[in-house]
Amino acid sequence: MTRIVTVLLLVGFILGVRGGEARKGKVTESFAYTGISCRRHTASITDFGGVGDGKTSNTKAFQDAVNHLSKYASDGGAQLYVPAGKWLTGSFSLTSHFTLYLQKHALLLASQDMKEWPVLKPLPSYGRGRDAAGGRFTSLIYGTNLSDVIVTGANGTIDGQGSFWWQKFHKGRLKYTRPYLIEFMYSDTIQISNLTLLNSPSWNVHPVYSR
């Protein structure tokens, strides 16, 4: 799907200088970009055993859902719908041609069980972790080598419950670097919108080696 966008540029430029006077011109420029299309396939996190009570871990449900929906990447893509509720989860990885949609009053709560946060190697450009010499915890919502991914909603919320991590960091009890709320590596055509991000263990959004 291609959308045509008309941009009105008010450009102050010198058409001629006489008696210290400059005239301003108005330039209208049109350009096109490829929009991120709607998804052909949709599922709810509840279809994969998700429970939005704020207590039950949904890490496996989220990852199972993404893994299942990934098979539609070449068939119009897929959307995972998260309804209202409190959805406790550790980190999970997304796939290409995919939308994660948080409905209004949907709250993604980051787990405080460190077993639900796999450890990755340090970023190549860093050479070591930011908080400690070792690796880093996988971000809550993570993706690498992806294309055409949307994380959005009707102003749903992602709460990293960061105080759990901040206390450990300030007391020097972390062996690895704290996770981010959302991180994409080596990826392109990413959209993050219409969400409230709260209490990240570190940064809210970390796009790296991406465009």
JOMO-V401926 format. One record per residue. PHI is phi in radians with two decimals (none if undefined). Layout:
BEGIN
phi->PHI
phi->PHI
END
This chain:
BEGIN
phi->none
phi->-2.03
phi->-1.90
phi->-1.75
phi->-2.03
phi->-1.80
phi->-1.98
phi->-1.68
phi->-1.80
phi->-1.65
phi->-1.93
phi->-1.59
phi->-2.39
phi->-1.55
phi->-1.50
phi->-3.09
phi->-2.08
phi->-2.43
phi->1.10
phi->1.32
phi->-1.82
phi->-2.04
phi->-1.79
phi->-1.76
phi->-1.94
phi->-2.07
phi->-2.08
phi->-1.91
phi->-2.18
phi->-1.93
phi->-2.58
phi->-2.08
phi->-2.43
phi->-1.49
phi->-1.38
phi->-1.41
phi->-1.36
phi->-1.23
phi->-1.67
phi->-1.42
phi->-2.07
phi->-2.40
phi->-2.56
phi->-1.85
phi->-1.06
phi->-1.19
phi->-1.16
phi->-2.01
phi->1.56
phi->-1.15
phi->-2.25
phi->-1.67
phi->-1.80
phi->1.37
phi->-2.15
phi->-1.37
phi->-1.24
phi->-1.97
phi->-1.00
phi->-1.14
phi->-1.07
phi->-1.13
phi->-1.19
phi->-1.09
phi->-1.11
phi->-1.10
phi->-1.06
phi->-1.16
phi->-1.28
phi->-1.09
phi->-1.22
phi->-1.69
phi->-0.99
phi->-1.66
phi->-2.23
phi->1.56
phi->1.32
phi->-2.55
phi->-2.15
phi->-1.83
phi->-1.69
phi->-1.99
phi->-1.33
phi->-0.99
phi->2.56
phi->-1.93
phi->-1.88
phi->-1.34
phi->-2.75
phi->-1.54
phi->-1.22
phi->-2.54
phi->-1.85
phi->-1.63
phi->-2.32
phi->-1.32
phi->0.92
phi->-2.49
phi->-2.17
phi->-1.82
phi->-2.08
phi->-1.77
phi->-1.15
phi->-1.01
phi->1.24
phi->-1.51
phi->-2.15
phi->-1.56
phi->-1.83
phi->-1.27
phi->-1.12
phi->-1.82
phi->-1.62
phi->-1.15
phi->-1.23
phi->-1.63
phi->-2.22
phi->-1.03
phi->-1.76
phi->-1.85
phi->-1.21
phi->-1.03
phi->-1.09
phi->-0.96
phi->-1.30
phi->-1.59
phi->1.48
phi->-2.77
phi->-1.28
phi->-1.34
phi->-1.60
phi->-2.65
phi->-1.24
phi->-1.40
phi->-1.35
phi->-2.54
phi->-1.24
phi->-1.08
phi->-1.11
phi->-0.98
phi->-1.99
phi->-2.31
phi->-2.77
phi->-2.41
phi->0.98
phi->-1.96
phi->-2.51
phi->1.10
phi->-2.22
phi->-2.15
phi->-2.10
phi->-2.67
phi->2.93
phi->-1.77
phi->1.11
phi->-1.15
phi->-2.16
phi->-2.02
phi->-1.96
phi->-1.38
phi->0.80
phi->-1.13
phi->-1.00
phi->-1.00
phi->-1.43
phi->-1.06
phi->-1.09
phi->-1.13
phi->-1.12
phi->-1.20
phi->-1.63
phi->1.18
phi->-1.82
phi->-1.78
phi->-1.58
phi->-2.32
phi->-1.25
phi->-1.08
phi->-1.38
phi->-1.78
phi->-1.27
phi->-2.37
phi->-2.48
phi->-2.17
phi->-2.10
phi->0.86
phi->-2.22
phi->-2.56
phi->0.97
phi->-1.96
phi->-2.21
phi->-2.21
phi->-2.74
phi->0.94
phi->-2.33
phi->-1.92
phi->-1.90
phi->-2.28
phi->0.90
phi->-1.16
phi->-1.04
phi->-2.50
phi->-1.44
phi->-1.26
phi->-2.25
phi->-2.33
phi->-1.46
phi->-2.41
phi->0.94
phi->-2.20
phi->-2.56
END
